[in-house]
Protein backbone atom coordinates (compact mmCIF):
# COMPACT_ATOMS: atom_id res chain seq x y z
CA UNK A 1 0.00 0.00 0.00
CA UNK A 2 1.20 3.30 -0.92
CA UNK A 3 0.43 6.32 0.99
CA UNK A 4 -0.52 9.44 -0.79
CA UNK A 5 0.97 11.66 1.73
CA UNK A 6 4.37 10.14 2.00
CA UNK A 7 6.32 12.39 4.30
CA UNK A 8 9.59 11.26 2.74
CA UNK A 9 8.56 11.96 -0.77
CA UNK A 10 9.43 15.39 -2.12
CA UNK A 11 7.38 16.19 -5.22
CA UNK A 12 9.22 19.48 -5.74
CA UNK A 13 12.53 17.65 -5.84
CA UNK A 14 11.18 15.13 -8.35
CA UNK A 15 9.91 17.96 -10.55
CA UNK A 16 13.23 19.75 -10.27
CA UNK A 17 15.14 16.57 -11.25
CA UNK A 18 12.81 16.06 -14.21
CA UNK A 19 13.29 19.71 -15.22
CA UNK A 20 17.08 19.38 -14.99
CA UNK A 21 16.95 16.28 -17.14
CA UNK A 22 14.91 18.16 -19.77
CA UNK A 23 17.29 21.17 -19.54
CA UNK A 24 20.22 18.83 -20.20
CA UNK A 25 18.39 17.31 -23.15
CA UNK A 26 17.62 20.77 -24.49
CA UNK A 27 21.24 21.84 -23.97
CA UNK A 28 22.39 18.73 -25.82
CA UNK A 29 20.00 19.47 -28.68
CA UNK A 30 21.27 23.08 -28.84
CA UNK A 31 24.87 21.83 -28.99
CA UNK A 32 23.95 19.48 -31.83
CA UNK A 33 22.16 22.29 -33.67
CA UNK A 34 25.23 24.50 -33.23
CA UNK A 35 27.40 21.71 -34.62
CA UNK A 36 24.99 21.33 -37.55
CA UNK A 37 25.08 25.11 -38.15
CA UNK A 38 28.89 25.12 -38.04
CA UNK A 39 29.03 22.18 -40.45
CA UNK A 40 26.54 23.90 -42.75
CA UNK A 41 28.64 27.10 -42.68
CA UNK A 42 31.80 25.13 -43.47
CA UNK A 43 29.98 23.34 -46.28
CA UNK A 44 28.71 26.65 -47.70
CA UNK A 45 32.22 28.16 -47.61
CA UNK A 46 33.77 25.13 -49.32
CA UNK A 47 30.96 24.97 -51.86
CA UNK A 48 31.41 28.67 -52.74
CA UNK A 49 35.16 28.15 -53.08
CA UNK A 50 34.51 25.19 -55.38
CA UNK A 51 32.06 27.17 -57.53
CA UNK A 52 34.52 30.09 -57.86
CA UNK A 53 37.34 27.72 -58.73
CA UNK A 54 35.19 25.96 -61.33
CA UNK A 55 34.20 29.31 -62.88
CA UNK A 56 37.84 30.50 -62.87
CA UNK A 57 38.93 27.30 -64.58
CA UNK A 58 36.18 27.59 -67.19
CA UNK A 59 37.22 31.21 -67.91
CA UNK A 60 40.87 30.12 -68.15
CA UNK A 61 39.98 27.34 -70.58
CA UNK A 62 37.99 29.73 -72.80
CA UNK A 63 40.77 32.34 -72.70
CA UNK A 64 43.40 29.72 -73.65
CA UNK A 65 41.25 28.46 -76.52
CA UNK A 66 40.79 32.02 -77.83
CA UNK A 67 44.52 32.77 -77.54
CA UNK A 68 45.38 29.53 -79.35
CA UNK A 69 43.04 30.46 -82.22
CA UNK A 70 44.54 33.96 -82.39
CA UNK A 71 48.08 32.55 -82.48
CA UNK A 72 47.21 30.18 -85.31
CA UNK A 73 45.52 32.94 -87.26
CA UNK A 74 48.40 35.38 -86.64
CA UNK A 75 50.98 32.76 -87.62
CA UNK A 76 49.18 31.93 -90.85
CA UNK A 77 48.77 35.61 -91.65
CA UNK A 78 52.51 36.28 -91.24
CA UNK A 79 53.39 33.21 -93.31
CA UNK A 80 51.10 34.35 -96.11
CA UNK A 81 52.53 37.89 -96.09
CA UNK A 82 56.04 36.48 -96.51
CA UNK A 83 54.99 34.08 -99.22
CA UNK A 84 53.41 36.89 -101.24
CA UNK A 85 56.90 38.27 -101.86
CA UNK A 86 58.06 34.87 -103.10
CA UNK A 87 55.03 34.68 -105.34
CA UNK A 88 55.87 38.11 -106.79
CA UNK A 89 59.40 36.93 -107.65
CA UNK A 90 58.03 33.81 -109.31
CA UNK A 91 55.74 35.94 -111.45
CA UNK A 92 58.59 38.29 -112.44
CA UNK A 93 60.74 35.30 -113.36
CA UNK A 94 57.89 33.78 -115.34
CA UNK A 95 57.54 36.95 -117.41
CA UNK A 96 61.32 37.06 -118.00
CA UNK A 97 61.33 33.46 -119.23
CA UNK A 98 58.52 34.01 -121.74
CA UNK A 99 60.96 35.42 -124.30
CA UNK A 100 63.44 32.55 -123.93
CA UNK A 101 62.47 29.86 -126.44
CA UNK A 102 65.29 27.39 -126.10
CA UNK A 103 64.56 26.74 -122.45
CA UNK A 104 61.24 24.91 -122.74
CA UNK A 105 62.12 22.61 -119.84
CA UNK A 106 62.98 25.62 -117.66
CA UNK A 107 59.61 27.17 -118.43
CA UNK A 108 57.76 23.96 -117.69
CA UNK A 109 59.60 23.49 -114.39
CA UNK A 110 59.03 27.07 -113.41
CA UNK A 111 55.32 26.84 -114.26
CA UNK A 112 54.99 23.67 -112.20
CA UNK A 113 56.68 25.23 -109.14
CA UNK A 114 54.60 28.38 -109.54
CA UNK A 115 51.39 26.35 -109.70
CA UNK A 116 52.38 24.29 -106.63
CA UNK A 117 53.20 27.44 -104.67
CA UNK A 118 49.84 28.99 -105.51
CA UNK A 119 48.00 25.80 -104.52
CA UNK A 120 49.87 25.60 -101.19
CA UNK A 121 49.08 29.24 -100.42
CA UNK A 122 45.42 28.72 -101.28
CA UNK A 123 45.32 25.80 -98.85
CA UNK A 124 46.61 28.18 -96.17
CA UNK A 125 43.72 30.51 -96.95
CA UNK A 126 45.28 32.98 -99.39
CA UNK A 127 42.84 34.43 -101.91
CA UNK A 128 43.63 36.68 -104.83
CA UNK A 129 41.63 39.92 -104.95
CA UNK A 130 39.94 40.28 -108.32
CA UNK A 131 40.46 43.66 -109.87
CA UNK A 132 40.60 44.17 -113.64
CA UNK A 133 37.20 45.11 -115.07
CA UNK A 134 35.69 45.45 -111.58
CA UNK A 135 34.51 48.65 -109.93
CA UNK A 136 37.13 50.29 -107.70
CA UNK A 137 36.67 49.38 -104.03
CA UNK A 138 39.01 51.18 -101.61
CA UNK A 139 38.65 48.27 -99.18
CA UNK A 140 40.44 45.95 -101.62
CA UNK A 141 42.16 48.18 -104.17
CA UNK A 142 44.72 50.97 -104.04
CA UNK A 143 44.57 53.39 -106.97
CA UNK A 144 48.08 54.38 -107.99
CA UNK A 145 47.00 55.74 -111.40
CA UNK A 146 43.94 57.34 -112.91
CA UNK A 147 43.45 57.39 -116.65
CA UNK A 148 40.74 59.34 -118.47
CA UNK A 149 38.78 56.89 -120.63
CA UNK A 150 35.68 56.81 -122.78
CA UNK A 151 35.91 53.02 -123.25
CA UNK A 152 35.41 52.21 -119.58
CA UNK A 153 32.85 53.52 -117.08
CA UNK A 154 34.17 55.88 -114.42
CA UNK A 155 35.67 54.12 -111.34
CA UNK A 156 36.30 50.91 -113.28
CA UNK A 157 39.68 49.26 -112.94
CA UNK A 158 41.50 49.38 -116.28
CA UNK A 159 44.66 47.52 -115.29
CA UNK A 160 46.05 45.59 -112.37
CA UNK A 161 49.58 46.78 -111.62
CA UNK A 162 50.28 44.46 -108.67
CA UNK A 163 48.10 41.64 -107.39
CA UNK A 164 46.41 42.00 -104.03
CA UNK A 165 45.64 39.21 -101.60
CA UNK A 166 43.33 38.53 -98.70
CA UNK A 167 42.77 35.84 -96.10
CA UNK A 168 39.08 35.44 -95.42
CA UNK A 169 37.76 38.97 -94.95
CA UNK A 170 41.14 40.46 -94.05
CA UNK A 171 43.13 42.22 -96.76
CA UNK A 172 46.80 41.26 -96.54
CA UNK A 173 47.80 43.55 -99.39
CA UNK A 174 45.51 45.66 -101.57
CA UNK A 175 45.67 45.35 -105.34
CA UNK A 176 47.52 48.26 -106.98
CA UNK A 177 45.35 49.41 -109.87
CA UNK A 178 44.83 51.96 -112.64
CA UNK A 179 41.31 53.38 -112.45
CA UNK A 180 39.26 54.92 -115.29
CA UNK A 181 38.05 58.50 -114.86
CA UNK A 182 35.78 60.62 -117.00
CA UNK A 183 37.34 62.75 -119.74
CA UNK A 184 36.11 66.11 -118.47
C-alpha positions as CSV (number, residue, x, y, z in Angstrom):
1,X,0.0,0.0,0.0
2,X,1.2,3.3,-0.9
3,X,0.4,6.3,1.0
4,X,-0.5,9.4,-0.8
5,X,1.0,11.7,1.7
6,X,4.4,10.1,2.0
7,X,6.3,12.4,4.3
8,X,9.6,11.3,2.7
9,X,8.6,12.0,-0.8
10,X,9.4,15.4,-2.1
11,X,7.4,16.2,-5.2
12,X,9.2,19.5,-5.7
13,X,12.5,17.6,-5.8
14,X,11.2,15.1,-8.4
15,X,9.9,18.0,-10.6
16,X,13.2,19.7,-10.3
17,X,15.1,16.6,-11.3
18,X,12.8,16.1,-14.2
19,X,13.3,19.7,-15.2
20,X,17.1,19.4,-15.0
21,X,16.9,16.3,-17.1
22,X,14.9,18.2,-19.8
23,X,17.3,21.2,-19.5
24,X,20.2,18.8,-20.2
25,X,18.4,17.3,-23.1
26,X,17.6,20.8,-24.5
27,X,21.2,21.8,-24.0
28,X,22.4,18.7,-25.8
29,X,20.0,19.5,-28.7
30,X,21.3,23.1,-28.8
31,X,24.9,21.8,-29.0
32,X,23.9,19.5,-31.8
33,X,22.2,22.3,-33.7
34,X,25.2,24.5,-33.2
35,X,27.4,21.7,-34.6
36,X,25.0,21.3,-37.5
37,X,25.1,25.1,-38.2
38,X,28.9,25.1,-38.0
39,X,29.0,22.2,-40.4
40,X,26.5,23.9,-42.7
41,X,28.6,27.1,-42.7
42,X,31.8,25.1,-43.5
43,X,30.0,23.3,-46.3
44,X,28.7,26.7,-47.7
45,X,32.2,28.2,-47.6
46,X,33.8,25.1,-49.3
47,X,31.0,25.0,-51.9
48,X,31.4,28.7,-52.7
49,X,35.2,28.1,-53.1
50,X,34.5,25.2,-55.4
51,X,32.1,27.2,-57.5
52,X,34.5,30.1,-57.9
53,X,37.3,27.7,-58.7
54,X,35.2,26.0,-61.3
55,X,34.2,29.3,-62.9
56,X,37.8,30.5,-62.9
57,X,38.9,27.3,-64.6
58,X,36.2,27.6,-67.2
59,X,37.2,31.2,-67.9
60,X,40.9,30.1,-68.1
61,X,40.0,27.3,-70.6
62,X,38.0,29.7,-72.8
63,X,40.8,32.3,-72.7
64,X,43.4,29.7,-73.6
65,X,41.3,28.5,-76.5
66,X,40.8,32.0,-77.8
67,X,44.5,32.8,-77.5
68,X,45.4,29.5,-79.3
69,X,43.0,30.5,-82.2
70,X,44.5,34.0,-82.4
71,X,48.1,32.5,-82.5
72,X,47.2,30.2,-85.3
73,X,45.5,32.9,-87.3
74,X,48.4,35.4,-86.6
75,X,51.0,32.8,-87.6
76,X,49.2,31.9,-90.9
77,X,48.8,35.6,-91.6
78,X,52.5,36.3,-91.2
79,X,53.4,33.2,-93.3
80,X,51.1,34.4,-96.1
81,X,52.5,37.9,-96.1
82,X,56.0,36.5,-96.5
83,X,55.0,34.1,-99.2
84,X,53.4,36.9,-101.2
85,X,56.9,38.3,-101.9
86,X,58.1,34.9,-103.1
87,X,55.0,34.7,-105.3
88,X,55.9,38.1,-106.8
89,X,59.4,36.9,-107.6
90,X,58.0,33.8,-109.3
91,X,55.7,35.9,-111.5
92,X,58.6,38.3,-112.4
93,X,60.7,35.3,-113.4
94,X,57.9,33.8,-115.3
95,X,57.5,37.0,-117.4
96,X,61.3,37.1,-118.0
97,X,61.3,33.5,-119.2
98,X,58.5,34.0,-121.7
99,X,61.0,35.4,-124.3
100,X,63.4,32.5,-123.9
101,X,62.5,29.9,-126.4
102,X,65.3,27.4,-126.1
103,X,64.6,26.7,-122.4
104,X,61.2,24.9,-122.7
105,X,62.1,22.6,-119.8
106,X,63.0,25.6,-117.7
107,X,59.6,27.2,-118.4
108,X,57.8,24.0,-117.7
109,X,59.6,23.5,-114.4
110,X,59.0,27.1,-113.4
111,X,55.3,26.8,-114.3
112,X,55.0,23.7,-112.2
113,X,56.7,25.2,-109.1
114,X,54.6,28.4,-109.5
115,X,51.4,26.3,-109.7
116,X,52.4,24.3,-106.6
117,X,53.2,27.4,-104.7
118,X,49.8,29.0,-105.5
119,X,48.0,25.8,-104.5
120,X,49.9,25.6,-101.2
121,X,49.1,29.2,-100.4
122,X,45.4,28.7,-101.3
123,X,45.3,25.8,-98.8
124,X,46.6,28.2,-96.2
125,X,43.7,30.5,-97.0
126,X,45.3,33.0,-99.4
127,X,42.8,34.4,-101.9
128,X,43.6,36.7,-104.8
129,X,41.6,39.9,-104.9
130,X,39.9,40.3,-108.3
131,X,40.5,43.7,-109.9
132,X,40.6,44.2,-113.6
133,X,37.2,45.1,-115.1
134,X,35.7,45.5,-111.6
135,X,34.5,48.6,-109.9
136,X,37.1,50.3,-107.7
137,X,36.7,49.4,-104.0
138,X,39.0,51.2,-101.6
139,X,38.7,48.3,-99.2
140,X,40.4,45.9,-101.6
141,X,42.2,48.2,-104.2
142,X,44.7,51.0,-104.0
143,X,44.6,53.4,-107.0
144,X,48.1,54.4,-108.0
145,X,47.0,55.7,-111.4
146,X,43.9,57.3,-112.9
147,X,43.4,57.4,-116.7
148,X,40.7,59.3,-118.5
149,X,38.8,56.9,-120.6
150,X,35.7,56.8,-122.8
151,X,35.9,53.0,-123.3
152,X,35.4,52.2,-119.6
153,X,32.8,53.5,-117.1
154,X,34.2,55.9,-114.4
155,X,35.7,54.1,-111.3
156,X,36.3,50.9,-113.3
157,X,39.7,49.3,-112.9
158,X,41.5,49.4,-116.3
159,X,44.7,47.5,-115.3
160,X,46.1,45.6,-112.4
161,X,49.6,46.8,-111.6
162,X,50.3,44.5,-108.7
163,X,48.1,41.6,-107.4
164,X,46.4,42.0,-104.0
165,X,45.6,39.2,-101.6
166,X,43.3,38.5,-98.7
167,X,42.8,35.8,-96.1
168,X,39.1,35.4,-95.4
169,X,37.8,39.0,-94.9
170,X,41.1,40.5,-94.0
171,X,43.1,42.2,-96.8
172,X,46.8,41.3,-96.5
173,X,47.8,43.5,-99.4
174,X,45.5,45.7,-101.6
175,X,45.7,45.3,-105.3
176,X,47.5,48.3,-107.0
177,X,45.3,49.4,-109.9
178,X,44.8,52.0,-112.6
179,X,41.3,53.4,-112.5
180,X,39.3,54.9,-115.3
181,X,38.1,58.5,-114.9
182,X,35.8,60.6,-117.0
183,X,37.3,62.8,-119.7
184,X,36.1,66.1,-118.5
